[in-house]
């Protein structure tokens, strides 16, 4: 049971990293971010850098739940 839960957590972590990366790239290009499966998506800009944090809560049934967080950063692309 714990092994299967751990595999699910790893899958969710990989998904959060991929989602954060996709949203950061879209925001850096000035495009609308793609929809992501997450509890919270935070997009912030600091000069020429876009930072995206994706959070997802993982409930493990009888075990205590926890949050999975991934962060991605992308440089803002200049206007063409």
Biopython code that builds the backbone (N, CA, C, O; Angstrom):
import numpy as np
from Bio.PDB.StructureBuilder import StructureBuilder

atoms = [
    (1, "UNK", "N", (0.824, -1.184, 0.000)),
    (1, "UNK", "CA", (0.000, 0.000, 0.000)),
    (1, "UNK", "C", (0.875, 1.258, 0.000)),
    (1, "UNK", "O", (0.628, 2.186, -0.770)),
    (2, "UNK", "N", (1.870, 1.288, 0.839)),
    (2, "UNK", "CA", (2.749, 2.453, 0.921)),
    (2, "UNK", "C", (3.540, 2.610, -0.382)),
    (2, "UNK", "O", (3.769, 3.730, -0.837)),
    (3, "UNK", "N", (3.950, 1.506, -0.972)),
    (3, "UNK", "CA", (4.685, 1.561, -2.237)),
    (3, "UNK", "C", (3.852, 2.153, -3.355)),
    (3, "UNK", "O", (4.350, 2.956, -4.144)),
    (4, "UNK", "N", (2.596, 1.768, -3.432)),
    (4, "UNK", "CA", (1.706, 2.319, -4.451)),
    (4, "UNK", "C", (1.457, 3.807, -4.209)),
    (4, "UNK", "O", (1.397, 4.596, -5.152)),
    (5, "UNK", "N", (1.316, 4.178, -2.954)),
    (5, "UNK", "CA", (1.139, 5.592, -2.624)),
    (5, "UNK", "C", (2.375, 6.387, -3.027)),
    (5, "UNK", "O", (2.256, 7.499, -3.543)),
    (6, "UNK", "N", (3.551, 5.830, -2.797)),
    (6, "UNK", "CA", (4.795, 6.516, -3.164)),
    (6, "UNK", "C", (4.889, 6.698, -4.677)),
    (6, "UNK", "O", (5.338, 7.745, -5.143)),
    (7, "UNK", "N", (4.475, 5.702, -5.442)),
    (7, "UNK", "CA", (4.475, 5.840, -6.898)),
    (7, "UNK", "C", (3.525, 6.941, -7.349)),
    (7, "UNK", "O", (3.832, 7.687, -8.278)),
    (8, "UNK", "N", (2.378, 7.043, -6.697)),
    (8, "UNK", "CA", (1.438, 8.116, -7.012)),
    (8, "UNK", "C", (2.000, 9.484, -6.712)),
    (8, "UNK", "O", (1.769, 10.434, -7.460)),
    (9, "UNK", "N", (2.736, 9.589, -5.624)),
    (9, "UNK", "CA", (3.354, 10.861, -5.249)),
    (9, "UNK", "C", (4.411, 11.252, -6.285)),
    (9, "UNK", "O", (4.486, 12.414, -6.686)),
    (10, "UNK", "N", (5.214, 10.303, -6.711)),
    (10, "UNK", "CA", (6.237, 10.582, -7.720)),
    (10, "UNK", "C", (5.573, 11.029, -9.025)),
    (10, "UNK", "O", (6.048, 11.962, -9.672)),
    (11, "UNK", "N", (4.499, 10.380, -9.408)),
    (11, "UNK", "CA", (3.765, 10.742, -10.623)),
    (11, "UNK", "C", (3.228, 12.172, -10.507)),
    (11, "UNK", "O", (3.329, 12.956, -11.450)),
    (12, "UNK", "N", (2.658, 12.505, -9.343)),
    (12, "UNK", "CA", (2.142, 13.855, -9.133)),
    (12, "UNK", "C", (3.256, 14.897, -9.150)),
    (12, "UNK", "O", (3.063, 15.991, -9.680)),
    (13, "UNK", "N", (4.412, 14.578, -8.582)),
    (13, "UNK", "CA", (5.548, 15.513, -8.584)),
    (13, "UNK", "C", (6.004, 15.778, -10.018)),
    (13, "UNK", "O", (6.254, 16.926, -10.387)),
    (14, "UNK", "N", (6.113, 14.736, -10.817)),
    (14, "UNK", "CA", (6.510, 14.902, -12.220)),
    (14, "UNK", "C", (5.476, 15.748, -12.963)),
    (14, "UNK", "O", (5.836, 16.598, -13.777)),
    (15, "UNK", "N", (4.203, 15.515, -12.684)),
    (15, "UNK", "CA", (3.144, 16.298, -13.309)),
    (15, "UNK", "C", (3.203, 17.763, -12.917)),
    (15, "UNK", "O", (2.989, 18.637, -13.758)),
    (16, "UNK", "N", (3.489, 18.046, -11.653)),
    (16, "UNK", "CA", (3.614, 19.431, -11.195)),
    (16, "UNK", "C", (4.798, 20.130, -11.854)),
    (16, "UNK", "O", (4.689, 21.293, -12.240)),
    (17, "UNK", "N", (5.912, 19.444, -11.986)),
    (17, "UNK", "CA", (7.097, 20.022, -12.623)),
    (17, "UNK", "C", (6.785, 20.341, -14.091)),
    (17, "UNK", "O", (7.116, 21.424, -14.573)),
    (18, "UNK", "N", (6.156, 19.411, -14.792)),
    (18, "UNK", "CA", (5.815, 19.630, -16.196)),
    (18, "UNK", "C", (4.823, 20.774, -16.352)),
    (18, "UNK", "O", (4.963, 21.593, -17.261)),
    (19, "UNK", "N", (3.827, 20.841, -15.483)),
    (19, "UNK", "CA", (2.830, 21.912, -15.550)),
    (19, "UNK", "C", (3.469, 23.263, -15.281)),
    (19, "UNK", "O", (3.184, 24.233, -15.983)),
    (20, "UNK", "N", (4.326, 23.340, -14.276)),
    (20, "UNK", "CA", (4.998, 24.606, -13.961)),
    (20, "UNK", "C", (5.852, 25.064, -15.129)),
    (20, "UNK", "O", (5.877, 26.251, -15.454)),
    (21, "UNK", "N", (6.546, 24.140, -15.756)),
    (21, "UNK", "CA", (7.396, 24.479, -16.895)),
    (21, "UNK", "C", (6.563, 25.009, -18.071)),
    (21, "UNK", "O", (6.924, 26.015, -18.682)),
    (22, "UNK", "N", (5.457, 24.339, -18.385)),
    (22, "UNK", "CA", (4.612, 24.758, -19.506)),
    (22, "UNK", "C", (4.002, 26.135, -19.264)),
    (22, "UNK", "O", (3.956, 26.967, -20.171)),
    (23, "UNK", "N", (3.533, 26.374, -18.041)),
    (23, "UNK", "CA", (2.935, 27.674, -17.723)),
    (23, "UNK", "C", (3.997, 28.771, -17.763)),
    (23, "UNK", "O", (3.725, 29.869, -18.249)),
    (24, "UNK", "N", (5.187, 28.498, -17.266)),
    (24, "UNK", "CA", (6.263, 29.496, -17.274)),
    (24, "UNK", "C", (6.660, 29.860, -18.697)),
    (24, "UNK", "O", (6.861, 31.036, -18.998)),
    (25, "UNK", "N", (6.774, 28.877, -19.572)),
    (25, "UNK", "CA", (7.134, 29.148, -20.964)),
    (25, "UNK", "C", (6.044, 29.970, -21.648)),
    (25, "UNK", "O", (6.343, 30.920, -22.372)),
    (26, "UNK", "N", (4.789, 29.609, -21.423)),
    (26, "UNK", "CA", (3.681, 30.360, -22.034)),
    (26, "UNK", "C", (3.652, 31.796, -21.520)),
    (26, "UNK", "O", (3.463, 32.729, -22.301)),
    (27, "UNK", "N", (3.834, 31.978, -20.225)),
    (27, "UNK", "CA", (3.823, 33.330, -19.655)),
    (27, "UNK", "C", (5.001, 34.146, -20.172)),
    (27, "UNK", "O", (4.857, 35.344, -20.415)),
    (28, "UNK", "N", (6.154, 33.526, -20.345)),
    (28, "UNK", "CA", (7.332, 34.233, -20.849)),
    (28, "UNK", "C", (7.134, 34.675, -22.295)),
    (28, "UNK", "O", (7.697, 35.684, -22.720)),
    (29, "UNK", "N", (6.340, 33.928, -23.047)),
    (29, "UNK", "CA", (6.067, 34.283, -24.446)),
    (29, "UNK", "C", (4.912, 35.266, -24.574)),
    (29, "UNK", "O", (4.660, 35.792, -25.659)),
    (30, "UNK", "N", (4.206, 35.517, -23.471)),
    (30, "UNK", "CA", (3.063, 36.418, -23.502)),
    (30, "UNK", "C", (1.779, 35.732, -23.926)),
    (30, "UNK", "O", (0.787, 36.401, -24.217)),
    (31, "UNK", "N", (1.781, 34.416, -23.964)),
    (31, "UNK", "CA", (0.601, 33.643, -24.350)),
    (31, "UNK", "C", (-0.219, 33.307, -23.105)),
    (31, "UNK", "O", (0.270, 33.408, -21.979)),
    (32, "UNK", "N", (-1.453, 32.913, -23.322)),
    (32, "UNK", "CA", (-2.275, 32.497, -22.175)),
    (32, "UNK", "C", (-1.780, 31.142, -21.688)),
    (32, "UNK", "O", (-1.444, 30.278, -22.498)),
    (33, "UNK", "N", (-1.732, 30.946, -20.374)),
    (33, "UNK", "CA", (-1.213, 29.680, -19.841)),
    (33, "UNK", "C", (-2.167, 28.531, -20.139)),
    (33, "UNK", "O", (-3.384, 28.718, -20.153)),
    (34, "UNK", "N", (-1.618, 27.344, -20.376)),
    (34, "UNK", "CA", (-2.470, 26.182, -20.615)),
    (34, "UNK", "C", (-3.160, 25.764, -19.319)),
    (34, "UNK", "O", (-2.653, 26.039, -18.232)),
    (35, "UNK", "N", (-4.302, 25.110, -19.423)),
    (35, "UNK", "CA", (-4.955, 24.629, -18.198)),
    (35, "UNK", "C", (-4.123, 23.520, -17.555)),
    (35, "UNK", "O", (-3.605, 22.640, -18.243)),
    (36, "UNK", "N", (-4.005, 23.571, -16.251)),
    (36, "UNK", "CA", (-3.247, 22.557, -15.523)),
    (36, "UNK", "C", (-4.112, 21.989, -14.403)),
    (36, "UNK", "O", (-4.997, 22.661, -13.873)),
    (37, "UNK", "N", (-3.836, 20.756, -14.064)),
    (37, "UNK", "CA", (-4.548, 20.096, -12.976)),
    (37, "UNK", "C", (-3.771, 20.334, -11.692)),
    (37, "UNK", "O", (-2.820, 19.619, -11.377)),
    (38, "UNK", "N", (-4.202, 21.364, -10.951)),
    (38, "UNK", "CA", (-3.505, 21.737, -9.720)),
    (38, "UNK", "C", (-4.473, 22.460, -8.806)),
    (38, "UNK", "O", (-5.506, 22.967, -9.245)),
    (39, "UNK", "N", (-4.123, 22.502, -7.520)),
    (39, "UNK", "CA", (-4.940, 23.234, -6.556)),
    (39, "UNK", "C", (-4.647, 24.726, -6.595)),
    (39, "UNK", "O", (-5.534, 25.540, -6.341)),
    (40, "UNK", "N", (-3.408, 25.091, -6.912)),
    (40, "UNK", "CA", (-3.038, 26.500, -6.979)),
    (40, "UNK", "C", (-1.916, 26.683, -7.987)),
    (40, "UNK", "O", (-0.984, 25.881, -8.048)),
    (41, "UNK", "N", (-2.014, 27.749, -8.779)),
    (41, "UNK", "CA", (-0.962, 28.131, -9.720)),
    (41, "UNK", "C", (-0.683, 29.612, -9.488)),
    (41, "UNK", "O", (-1.572, 30.450, -9.634)),
    (42, "UNK", "N", (0.554, 29.925, -9.128)),
    (42, "UNK", "CA", (0.954, 31.307, -8.866)),
    (42, "UNK", "C", (1.955, 31.738, -9.935)),
    (42, "UNK", "O", (2.981, 31.089, -10.137)),
    (43, "UNK", "N", (1.643, 32.842, -10.615)),
    (43, "UNK", "CA", (2.528, 33.387, -11.637)),
    (43, "UNK", "C", (2.984, 34.755, -11.169)),
    (43, "UNK", "O", (2.165, 35.618, -10.854)),
    (44, "UNK", "N", (4.297, 34.951, -11.124)),
    (44, "UNK", "CA", (4.832, 36.255, -10.741)),
    (44, "UNK", "C", (5.920, 36.653, -11.728)),
    (44, "UNK", "O", (6.555, 35.804, -12.354)),
    (45, "UNK", "N", (6.121, 37.944, -11.852)),
    (45, "UNK", "CA", (7.110, 38.477, -12.777)),
    (45, "UNK", "C", (8.030, 39.418, -12.016)),
    (45, "UNK", "O", (7.579, 40.228, -11.206)),
    (46, "UNK", "N", (9.314, 39.301, -12.284)),
    (46, "UNK", "CA", (10.305, 40.171, -11.667)),
    (46, "UNK", "C", (11.289, 40.606, -12.750)),
    (46, "UNK", "O", (12.289, 39.937, -13.009)),
    (47, "UNK", "N", (10.986, 41.731, -13.371)),
    (47, "UNK", "CA", (11.851, 42.204, -14.448)),
    (47, "UNK", "C", (11.726, 41.335, -15.680)),
    (47, "UNK", "O", (10.654, 41.249, -16.278)),
    (48, "UNK", "N", (12.810, 40.692, -16.062)),
    (48, "UNK", "CA", (12.838, 39.858, -17.262)),
    (48, "UNK", "C", (12.649, 38.376, -16.966)),
    (48, "UNK", "O", (12.972, 37.530, -17.799)),
    (49, "UNK", "N", (12.131, 38.059, -15.788)),
    (49, "UNK", "CA", (11.975, 36.655, -15.385)),
    (49, "UNK", "C", (10.543, 36.411, -14.922)),
    (49, "UNK", "O", (9.961, 37.213, -14.192)),
    (50, "UNK", "N", (9.988, 35.277, -15.367)),
    (50, "UNK", "CA", (8.665, 34.825, -14.927)),
    (50, "UNK", "C", (8.865, 33.607, -14.039)),
    (50, "UNK", "O", (9.595, 32.681, -14.390)),
    (51, "UNK", "N", (8.210, 33.620, -12.889)),
    (51, "UNK", "CA", (8.317, 32.508, -11.938)),
    (51, "UNK", "C", (6.927, 31.914, -11.725)),
    (51, "UNK", "O", (5.968, 32.642, -11.471)),
    (52, "UNK", "N", (6.822, 30.591, -11.828)),
    (52, "UNK", "CA", (5.542, 29.896, -11.672)),
    (52, "UNK", "C", (5.692, 28.843, -10.585)),
    (52, "UNK", "O", (6.645, 28.063, -10.580)),
    (53, "UNK", "N", (4.727, 28.836, -9.661)),
    (53, "UNK", "CA", (4.681, 27.826, -8.605)),
    (53, "UNK", "C", (3.361, 27.078, -8.747)),
    (53, "UNK", "O", (2.290, 27.685, -8.770)),
    (54, "UNK", "N", (3.451, 25.754, -8.842)),
    (54, "UNK", "CA", (2.264, 24.895, -8.948)),
    (54, "UNK", "C", (2.183, 24.053, -7.684)),
    (54, "UNK", "O", (3.151, 23.402, -7.293)),
    (55, "UNK", "N", (1.005, 24.075, -7.048)),
    (55, "UNK", "CA", (0.797, 23.292, -5.822)),
    (55, "UNK", "C", (-0.370, 22.338, -6.013)),
    (55, "UNK", "O", (-1.399, 22.692, -6.588)),
    (56, "UNK", "N", (-0.188, 21.132, -5.523)),
    (56, "UNK", "CA", (-1.233, 20.119, -5.564)),
    (56, "UNK", "C", (-1.249, 19.389, -4.222)),
    (56, "UNK", "O", (-0.199, 18.989, -3.719)),
    (57, "UNK", "N", (-2.435, 19.215, -3.644)),
    (57, "UNK", "CA", (-2.556, 18.488, -2.383)),
    (57, "UNK", "C", (-2.779, 17.012, -2.690)),
    (57, "UNK", "O", (-3.617, 16.661, -3.521)),
    (58, "UNK", "N", (-2.041, 16.172, -2.030)),
    (58, "UNK", "CA", (-2.146, 14.722, -2.218)),
    (58, "UNK", "C", (-2.697, 14.120, -0.936)),
    (58, "UNK", "O", (-2.065, 14.208, 0.117)),
    (59, "UNK", "N", (-3.864, 13.514, -1.022)),
    (59, "UNK", "CA", (-4.485, 12.842, 0.124)),
    (59, "UNK", "C", (-4.242, 11.349, -0.021)),
    (59, "UNK", "O", (-4.574, 10.765, -1.053)),
    (60, "UNK", "N", (-3.672, 10.732, 0.988)),
    (60, "UNK", "CA", (-3.290, 9.329, 0.900)),
    (60, "UNK", "C", (-4.228, 8.403, 1.669)),
    (60, "UNK", "O", (-3.820, 7.307, 2.055)),
    (61, "UNK", "N", (-5.446, 8.808, 1.896)),
    (61, "UNK", "CA", (-6.401, 7.943, 2.586)),
    (61, "UNK", "C", (-6.113, 7.863, 4.071)),
    (61, "UNK", "O", (-6.302, 8.837, 4.799)),
    (62, "UNK", "N", (-5.651, 6.694, 4.525)),
    (62, "UNK", "CA", (-5.404, 6.510, 5.955)),
    (62, "UNK", "C", (-4.117, 7.199, 6.418)),
    (62, "UNK", "O", (-3.952, 7.464, 7.609)),
    (63, "UNK", "N", (-3.204, 7.491, 5.482)),
    (63, "UNK", "CA", (-1.977, 8.197, 5.820)),
    (63, "UNK", "C", (-2.227, 9.703, 5.732)),
    (63, "UNK", "O", (-3.130, 10.133, 5.015)),
    (64, "UNK", "N", (-1.453, 10.498, 6.439)),
    (64, "UNK", "CA", (-1.661, 11.944, 6.357)),
    (64, "UNK", "C", (-1.350, 12.469, 4.956)),
    (64, "UNK", "O", (-0.422, 12.000, 4.298)),
    (65, "UNK", "N", (-2.130, 13.437, 4.514)),
    (65, "UNK", "CA", (-1.912, 14.047, 3.213)),
    (65, "UNK", "C", (-0.831, 15.116, 3.285)),
    (65, "UNK", "O", (-0.409, 15.512, 4.372)),
    (66, "UNK", "N", (-0.385, 15.582, 2.121)),
    (66, "UNK", "CA", (0.632, 16.623, 2.073)),
    (66, "UNK", "C", (0.546, 17.338, 0.736)),
    (66, "UNK", "O", (-0.142, 16.895, -0.183)),
    (67, "UNK", "N", (1.265, 18.459, 0.647)),
    (67, "UNK", "CA", (1.278, 19.258, -0.565)),
    (67, "UNK", "C", (2.511, 18.942, -1.400)),
    (67, "UNK", "O", (3.602, 18.727, -0.873)),
    (68, "UNK", "N", (2.313, 18.921, -2.706)),
    (68, "UNK", "CA", (3.404, 18.756, -3.661)),
    (68, "UNK", "C", (3.560, 20.096, -4.369)),
    (68, "UNK", "O", (2.580, 20.664, -4.851)),
    (69, "UNK", "N", (4.781, 20.597, -4.433)),
    (69, "UNK", "CA", (5.040, 21.911, -5.017)),
    (69, "UNK", "C", (6.162, 21.809, -6.036)),
    (69, "UNK", "O", (7.154, 21.111, -5.825)),
    (70, "UNK", "N", (5.987, 22.523, -7.153)),
    (70, "UNK", "CA", (7.032, 22.609, -8.171)),
    (70, "UNK", "C", (7.140, 24.056, -8.618)),
    (70, "UNK", "O", (6.138, 24.767, -8.704)),
    (71, "UNK", "N", (8.361, 24.486, -8.902)),
    (71, "UNK", "CA", (8.623, 25.856, -9.332)),
    (71, "UNK", "C", (9.385, 25.829, -10.651)),
    (71, "UNK", "O", (10.284, 25.010, -10.844)),
    (72, "UNK", "N", (9.016, 26.732, -11.554)),
    (72, "UNK", "CA", (9.734, 26.881, -12.820)),
    (72, "UNK", "C", (9.966, 28.362, -13.074)),
    (72, "UNK", "O", (9.160, 29.209, -12.688)),
    (73, "UNK", "N", (11.075, 28.655, -13.727)),
    (73, "UNK", "CA", (11.449, 30.030, -14.047)),
    (73, "UNK", "C", (11.783, 30.086, -15.534)),
    (73, "UNK", "O", (12.422, 29.184, -16.075)),
    (74, "UNK", "N", (11.339, 31.166, -16.187)),
    (74, "UNK", "CA", (11.647, 31.354, -17.603)),
    (74, "UNK", "C", (11.950, 32.818, -17.862)),
    (74, "UNK", "O", (11.373, 33.705, -17.233)),
    (75, "UNK", "N", (12.856, 33.061, -18.789)),
    (75, "UNK", "CA", (13.196, 34.439, -19.178)),
    (75, "UNK", "C", (12.132, 34.956, -20.139)),
    (75, "UNK", "O", (11.703, 34.248, -21.050)),
    (76, "UNK", "N", (11.719, 36.192, -19.925)),
    (76, "UNK", "CA", (10.719, 36.824, -20.784)),
    (76, "UNK", "C", (11.335, 37.028, -22.173)),
    (76, "UNK", "O", (12.436, 37.562, -22.305)),
    (77, "UNK", "N", (10.604, 36.593, -23.200)),
    (77, "UNK", "CA", (11.100, 36.742, -24.572)),
    (77, "UNK", "C", (10.819, 38.149, -25.071)),
    (77, "UNK", "O", (9.750, 38.700, -24.808)),
    (78, "UNK", "N", (11.764, 38.732, -25.785)),
    (78, "UNK", "CA", (11.545, 40.090, -26.301)),
    (78, "UNK", "C", (10.444, 40.096, -27.365)),
    (78, "UNK", "O", (10.191, 39.087, -28.023)),
    (79, "UNK", "N", (9.796, 41.255, -27.517)),
    (79, "UNK", "CA", (8.771, 41.388, -28.553)),
    (79, "UNK", "C", (9.406, 41.301, -29.926)),
    (79, "UNK", "O", (10.498, 41.819, -30.159)),
    (80, "UNK", "N", (8.711, 40.646, -30.818)),
    (80, "UNK", "CA", (9.211, 40.490, -32.199)),
    (80, "UNK", "C", (8.871, 41.678, -33.028)),
    (80, "UNK", "O", (9.210, 41.723, -34.210)),
]
sb = StructureBuilder()
sb.init_structure("model")
sb.init_model(0)
sb.init_chain("A")
sb.init_seg("    ")
for serial, (resi, resn, name, xyz) in enumerate(atoms, 1):
    if name == "N":
        sb.init_residue(resn, " ", resi, " ")
    sb.init_atom(name, np.array(xyz, "f"), 0.0, 1.0, " ", f" {name:<3s}", serial, name[0])
structure = sb.get_structure()
